[in-house]
Amino acid sequence: MEAFSLYCAQKAARELFYKTLAAEEDPSQLKVLNWAPGMMDTGMQDDISTGPEFSGAVSFLKTLRAKGQMTPQDGSAAALFELLEKNEFKSGDHLDVYDHFPHLKLF
């Protein structure tokens, strides 16, 4: 989809930043988690749906919304809290809501 290069670059930069931060810091002092919350219906989706530069994404997002196929914000937040309470991840890990809670994957 056009106009997503900056968004994708940010995601890649975040991944490397968190891994580097985790490597530099003592995990007993700072534990780093790169959480992927799933595609949620947020204000960002509104911006994408109305921005002319994102025309390629509009029909995709409208379809997901119409079918109720976005990860519920409360479901993603609950999944994150569960993972944090279990505290079984390694500092610097990238965890995806769909990998650990497949029932939240609606499409």
Backbone as CSV, one residue per row, in Angstrom:
resi,resn,N_x,N_y,N_z,CA_x,CA_y,CA_z,C_x,C_y,C_z
1,MET,0.834,-1.175,0.000,0.000,0.000,0.000,0.882,1.243,0.000
2,GLU,0.491,2.216,-0.795,1.285,3.438,-0.866,1.193,4.219,0.441
3,ALA,2.185,5.066,0.659,2.239,5.996,1.790,2.461,5.317,3.143
4,PHE,2.900,4.102,3.158,3.149,3.433,4.428,4.641,3.273,4.716
5,SER,5.494,3.856,3.881,6.937,3.666,4.067,7.420,4.217,5.408
6,LEU,6.942,5.388,5.812,7.364,5.943,7.105,6.855,5.105,8.271
7,TYR,5.630,4.638,8.165,5.063,3.788,9.215,5.885,2.503,9.345
8,CYS,6.208,1.887,8.226,6.994,0.648,8.242,8.410,0.887,8.747
9,ALA,8.999,2.015,8.351,10.345,2.346,8.828,10.341,2.525,10.343
10,GLN,9.305,3.151,10.856,9.197,3.337,12.306,9.092,1.996,13.011
11,LYS,8.324,1.081,12.453,8.178,-0.245,13.069,9.522,-0.976,13.104
12,ALA,10.274,-0.899,12.009,11.590,-1.544,11.941,12.562,-0.885,12.918
13,ALA,12.533,0.439,12.994,13.409,1.162,13.918,13.076,0.813,15.363
14,ARG,11.784,0.712,15.666,11.365,0.362,17.024,11.889,-1.019,17.409
15,GLU,11.790,-1.955,16.483,12.273,-3.318,16.741,13.754,-3.303,17.126
16,LEU,14.572,-2.630,16.342,16.004,-2.585,16.613,16.306,-1.778,17.875
17,PHE,15.574,-0.681,18.086,15.779,0.122,19.291,15.528,-0.717,20.544
18,TYR,14.415,-1.450,20.579,14.100,-2.249,21.758,15.120,-3.364,21.976
19,LYS,15.557,-4.004,20.907,16.565,-5.059,21.054,17.882,-4.489,21.571
20,THR,18.269,-3.332,21.054,19.509,-2.692,21.493,19.394,-2.219,22.936
21,LEU,18.277,-1.600,23.281,18.049,-1.154,24.656,18.111,-2.331,25.622
22,ALA,17.492,-3.428,25.245,17.511,-4.622,26.103,18.934,-5.151,26.280
23,ALA,19.736,-5.095,25.220,21.116,-5.578,25.303,21.985,-4.665,26.163
24,GLU,21.674,-3.381,26.180,22.483,-2.414,26.920,22.128,-2.338,28.403
25,GLU,20.911,-2.665,28.746,20.441,-2.484,30.120,20.415,-3.788,30.900
26,ASP,20.621,-3.683,32.195,20.539,-4.823,33.101,19.068,-5.232,33.208
27,PRO,18.708,-6.474,32.822,17.297,-6.877,32.848,16.677,-6.890,34.241
28,SER,17.511,-6.883,35.288,16.932,-6.781,36.631,16.500,-5.343,36.932
29,GLN,16.969,-4.394,36.129,16.617,-2.986,36.307,15.599,-2.500,35.287
30,LEU,15.672,-3.053,34.080,14.772,-2.640,33.003,14.510,-3.824,32.088
31,LYS,13.262,-4.228,31.979,12.881,-5.318,31.098,12.075,-4.732,29.938
32,VAL,12.546,-4.973,28.724,11.989,-4.351,27.529,11.099,-5.338,26.784
33,LEU,9.923,-4.881,26.392,9.005,-5.706,25.611,8.526,-4.911,24.400
34,ASN,8.649,-5.502,23.232,8.128,-4.919,22.000,6.801,-5.620,21.724
35,TRP,5.695,-4.968,22.040,4.358,-5.550,21.965,3.671,-5.156,20.665
36,ALA,3.176,-6.136,19.951,2.369,-5.899,18.753,0.911,-6.159,19.137
37,PRO,0.105,-5.103,19.272,-1.236,-5.235,19.814,-2.294,-5.735,18.842
38,GLY,-1.943,-5.913,17.581,-2.935,-6.301,16.575,-3.527,-5.063,15.914
39,MET,-4.263,-5.274,14.847,-4.894,-4.158,14.155,-6.140,-3.763,14.924
40,MET,-6.089,-2.558,15.502,-7.199,-2.084,16.327,-7.863,-0.879,15.673
41,ASP,-9.113,-0.691,15.983,-9.890,0.421,15.455,-9.622,1.653,16.323
42,THR,-8.683,2.477,15.887,-8.264,3.654,16.656,-8.365,4.904,15.790
43,GLY,-7.978,6.022,16.352,-7.951,7.273,15.605,-7.021,7.200,14.406
44,MET,-5.983,6.399,14.499,-5.081,6.239,13.355,-5.835,5.659,12.165
45,GLN,-6.728,4.721,12.433,-7.524,4.144,11.343,-8.412,5.212,10.709
46,ASP,-8.932,6.121,11.527,-9.729,7.225,10.996,-8.888,8.098,10.076
47,ASP,-7.657,8.418,10.509,-6.769,9.242,9.690,-6.452,8.565,8.365
48,ILE,-6.174,7.261,8.424,-5.859,6.522,7.203,-7.075,6.474,6.285
49,SER,-8.238,6.280,6.865,-9.450,6.145,6.059,-9.852,7.435,5.356
50,THR,-9.404,8.569,5.874,-9.807,9.840,5.272,-8.686,10.516,4.499
51,GLY,-7.459,10.087,4.694,-6.328,10.718,4.007,-6.216,10.248,2.570
52,PRO,-6.173,11.184,1.612,-6.093,10.782,0.200,-4.825,10.006,-0.130
53,GLU,-3.756,10.221,0.632,-2.517,9.496,0.371,-2.608,8.021,0.737
54,PHE,-3.662,7.643,1.439,-3.840,6.258,1.869,-4.978,5.568,1.120
55,SER,-5.287,6.024,-0.062,-6.460,5.501,-0.779,-6.415,3.987,-0.961
56,GLY,-5.235,3.421,-1.084,-5.133,1.972,-1.252,-5.547,1.186,-0.024
57,ALA,-5.465,1.807,1.132,-5.811,1.126,2.375,-7.270,1.304,2.761
58,VAL,-7.925,2.283,2.191,-9.281,2.634,2.620,-10.247,1.469,2.490
59,SER,-10.288,0.812,1.346,-11.251,-0.291,1.175,-10.917,-1.450,2.110
60,PHE,-9.635,-1.720,2.317,-9.218,-2.780,3.223,-9.708,-2.484,4.648
61,LEU,-9.479,-1.260,5.127,-9.892,-0.888,6.474,-11.403,-0.855,6.621
62,LYS,-12.085,-0.366,5.604,-13.550,-0.338,5.664,-14.114,-1.749,5.748
63,THR,-13.522,-2.679,5.015,-13.974,-4.072,5.058,-13.759,-4.661,6.448
64,LEU,-12.562,-4.433,7.022,-12.286,-4.944,8.369,-13.268,-4.374,9.383
65,ARG,-13.509,-3.076,9.297,-14.453,-2.445,10.231,-15.855,-3.011,10.059
66,ALA,-16.305,-3.103,8.817,-17.669,-3.565,8.546,-17.887,-4.987,9.053
67,LYS,-16.854,-5.811,8.962,-16.971,-7.203,9.396,-16.608,-7.387,10.868
68,GLY,-16.247,-6.301,11.537,-15.851,-6.411,12.946,-14.573,-7.192,13.119
69,GLN,-13.641,-7.058,12.170,-12.437,-7.880,12.176,-11.187,-7.134,12.644
70,MET,-11.347,-6.215,13.557,-10.191,-5.570,14.170,-10.089,-6.070,15.603
71,THR,-8.880,-6.181,16.094,-8.670,-6.666,17.455,-9.290,-5.682,18.443
72,PRO,-10.142,-6.157,19.340,-10.723,-5.248,20.331,-9.625,-4.655,21.217
73,GLN,-9.691,-3.357,21.470,-8.667,-2.709,22.287,-8.592,-3.325,23.682
74,ASP,-9.746,-3.608,24.266,-9.726,-4.193,25.609,-9.166,-5.615,25.587
75,GLY,-9.382,-6.347,24.500,-8.826,-7.695,24.384,-7.313,-7.671,24.281
76,SER,-6.795,-6.753,23.486,-5.349,-6.622,23.342,-4.714,-6.166,24.657
77,ALA,-5.345,-5.216,25.321,-4.823,-4.724,26.607,-4.828,-5.842,27.650
78,ALA,-5.901,-6.625,27.697,-5.973,-7.741,28.651,-4.879,-8.768,28.363
79,ALA,-4.636,-9.026,27.081,-3.587,-9.974,26.702,-2.219,-9.456,27.146
80,LEU,-1.972,-8.171,26.951,-0.700,-7.579,27.376,-0.531,-7.694,28.886
81,PHE,-1.564,-7.352,29.645,-1.469,-7.455,31.108,-1.210,-8.893,31.545
82,GLU,-1.828,-9.845,30.871,-1.596,-11.260,31.215,-0.140,-11.637,30.991
83,LEU,0.425,-11.205,29.852,1.835,-11.498,29.569,2.761,-10.813,30.569
84,LEU,2.427,-9.583,30.933,3.257,-8.870,31.911,3.190,-9.530,33.281
85,GLU,2.007,-9.987,33.679,1.872,-10.660,34.974,2.633,-11.975,35.011
86,LYS,2.587,-12.732,33.914,3.324,-13.997,33.853,4.829,-13.741,33.863
87,ASN,5.251,-12.645,33.232,6.653,-12.231,33.226,7.587,-13.333,32.721
88,GLU,7.172,-14.034,31.683,7.966,-15.135,31.148,8.746,-14.751,29.890
89,PHE,8.618,-13.521,29.436,9.328,-13.109,28.227,10.736,-12.639,28.584
90,LYS,11.612,-12.724,27.583,12.986,-12.280,27.742,13.060,-10.806,27.343
91,SER,13.855,-10.029,28.035,13.997,-8.618,27.699,14.435,-8.478,26.244
92,GLY,13.710,-7.641,25.509,13.984,-7.437,24.087,13.097,-8.252,23.172
93,ASP,12.277,-9.133,23.744,11.390,-9.960,22.918,10.350,-9.113,22.187
94,HIS,9.976,-9.600,21.023,8.854,-9.042,20.264,7.720,-10.058,20.388
95,LEU,6.637,-9.660,21.026,5.494,-10.553,21.198,4.301,-9.974,20.458
96,ASP,3.618,-10.832,19.745,2.461,-10.443,18.941,1.206,-11.028,19.570
97,VAL,0.180,-10.206,19.691,-1.069,-10.648,20.305,-1.599,-11.911,19.633
98,TYR,-1.466,-12.016,18.324,-2.025,-13.165,17.605,-1.241,-14.450,17.855
99,ASP,0.057,-14.329,18.166,0.867,-15.519,18.455,0.509,-16.119,19.810
100,HIS,0.179,-15.274,20.765,-0.066,-15.737,22.133,-1.544,-15.881,22.475
101,PHE,-2.384,-15.202,21.706,-3.822,-15.231,21.953,-4.545,-15.338,20.615
102,PRO,-4.423,-16.505,19.961,-5.012,-16.640,18.614,-6.503,-16.421,18.568
103,HIS,-7.199,-16.560,19.679,-8.651,-16.329,19.685,-8.983,-14.863,19.390
104,LEU,-7.998,-13.949,19.569,-8.238,-12.541,19.252,-8.079,-12.246,17.768
105,LYS,-7.498,-13.194,17.021,-7.333,-12.993,15.584,-8.661,-13.251,14.916
106,LEU,-9.261,-12.201,14.431,-10.623,-12.285,13.914,-10.710,-12.471,12.410
107,PHE,-9.581,-12.449,11.735,-9.613,-12.616,10.276,-8.479,-13.463,9.824
